[in-house]
């Protein structure tokens, strides 16, 4: 499919052809949702910990007699009912990480990029043209491209000038193309990609890349079978 390319002044300068395998995929809601849940789960540290009544230091003797006091029964000072006692059903260290098949992860990224492009929330720019960090210039570029709320800036490779120019702008994030993920794409209204970033994304998640992976897997299976 054909997509317009803009310069840093918001003017359309040309039209390029992009891979339909990456930018024209029907939206698959369940796969995208599962990828988002996995991303959020893998970001959890899982180090929160509390002590149960069996782990809190203190005597096991009952605080008062169980009967004939006219008051409710009460256990030792380590009871969760008392201040300084253990915590009932509190968190313990655990691993929250989740996994998804590679094909599903790649499909989720392609679905999200395609949806952004169809909704007019993905724009391609030839280059940001920043020789040195300048926040004011970056703000003018984003305004010219029609960015009113949040924006995700994607470059082919890490560009320090672009990153430093955008880091003080609210709700603006800069990432290189090889770490594009569903969470960042869904968390920002507009996605601004350089032409080089588009080609990098096609290299990583395009049809040719999938065919090469399938061929490598086929050779690996054939090699393993030959050893038997």
N, C-alpha and C positions, 0 to 999 in steps of 0.2 A: 504494500500500500504506500501511497505518497503522502508525505508530511512536510509542512512548511518549516523552514529554518529562519530564525530571526537573528539580528545582530544585537549588540548591547544597547542599542537605542530603541529597540522594539520594532524595528522595520523588517519586513519580510524580504529576504535577499535571494532565496532559492527554494527549490523543492527537492527533497531526497526520497529515495526508496528505502523503506525499512522492511525487515523480515516479518511476514505475516505470522510466522510460527511463534514469534515473541510478542508482537504488538497487536495481533488481531485474533485473540483467543477468547472463546466464550467464557463468561464468568462462572466459576465453580465455587459457590458459596461455602459448602462444607469443607473443601480442601483449604481455602483461604482462612477460614475460621480456625481449623485445626493447626495451621501453621502459626497463626497469631497466638493461640493458646500455648503452643510449644515454645515460642520465643519468650513469652512472659514467664513461663514456668522455668526455663533455663536461666533466666536472669535472677531468680531467687537464690539467695545465699544458703538459706536453710540452717543457720547456726543458732537460731533462737533456742534458749534452753531455760527450764525452770526446775526447781527441786520439788519432789513429791514429799509427802509426810515421812516416808521412809529414809529420805536423804537429808532432811533438816536435822541439825544438831540439837540435842535436848533430851531431857529425861522422858522415859516412857511411863512414869508414874501418873496415875490419874490426878487431876488438879484438886478434886474434891470427892467425897464419898458419892457413890452412885445412888444411894437411897437415903430417905429420911431427912433430906435437907430442905425439901419444899421447892427445890429448883430443878431445872432440867439436867439430865445426865450429860456429862462432859468428859471427854477423854484427856489425853496428855496435851502438853503445850505445843506439840507438833501438828495438831489438828488444823486442817485448812480453814476452820471456822475462826481461828484466832490470828491476831496480828503476829507476824513472825513465824507462822506455821508454814507447812508445805502448800503447794498449789495443786488444786484438783484439776485434772485434765489439761494441764498446761502444755505448751509446746516443747518438743524435744528435737535435737538435731536430726535432720533427715535430708535425703536427696530428692529434690523436686524435679529433677531433669526428666525430659521426655524426648522421644525420638520419633522421626517420621522417615518413611522411605525417600530416597533421593529424588525419585521421579515425582513424588507428590510435592516435595519442597520446591523443585524447579517449576512445576506446574502452578503452584501458588504465586510465585513471583511473576510468571508470564501472565496469569489471570489479572493480577493487580495492575501491572503495567498497561495491559490492554484496556482495562476499565478506566484508568486515568486518561488514556489517550482518547477513548470514545467520549468521555465526559468533558473534554476540553481542559483538563487539569494537568496535562503534560505538555510542556513546550520545549522545543529544541533550539539551542542557541549555538552559533558557530564557535564563539569563544567569549569569555568574560572580558578579555582585553585589559586585565589589571597587571601592570608592571610592578606595582608596590602596593602594600596594604592600604586601603582607603575606605573606611566605612561609609562615608558620604557618597562615594561613587557607586558602591554596591547598592545602597538604598535607592539611588537614582535608576540603576539598571533594573532592579526588581519592580520599581514603579512603572517603568517603561514597558515591562513585560506583563503588566496587569496583575501583579501579586498584591493582594489586599490583606490577606491574613497570613497563615503559616506557609512556609516554603521549604522544600528539600532540594538542595543544590547537589547535582551529581556530576563529577568530573571523571575523565578517563583514569588519571593518576592523581595522587595527592598533590594539590597545588597550594603551597603555603600562603600565597598572596590572596587567593580566594577565601581560604579558611579564616585568615586573620581579619579580612575585611567584613566577613559575615558573622563572626562569633559574638559580636556585641549587639546584633539585631535580634529583637524578640521573635521567638518562634521560627527562627531560620537555622537550619542545620546543613552542614556540608560533609559529604562522604564521597570516597572514590567508588567507581563502578563495581569493583569486585566484591564489595560488602553490602550491596543493595539488599534490603530485606523487606519482608511484608510489614513488619511493625513500623518502620520509618515511612514507608509509602502510604500507609493508612493514617499515620499520625499527622500528616501534613497535607493541607488543601492542594497546593500547587507543587508540581515536580518540574524543576528546570534542569535539563540534561544538555551537556555539550554534545556536539556531533561525535566527538571521539568517544564519549561515554556510551552513546548509542551503539557504536560499532563494537565496543568492548562487551557490552551486554549481549549483543548478538553472538559474539565469539563464545561467551560463557554458557548461554542458555538457548542458543539457536538450534535449528534442526541438524546442522552439520556437527555440532558438538555432541548432541545426543547420539547421532549415528556412530561417531568415533568411540564414544563410551560403550555403546552396545557391541561394537566390533572388538574392543579390548576385552570385554567380558566374555565374548564368545571364544576368543583365543585362549583366555585363561581357563575356561571350562574344558576346552578341547585338550589343552596341555595336561590338566589334572586327570582327565579321563585316560590319556595315553599312558600315564604313569601307573595306572591300575593294572 
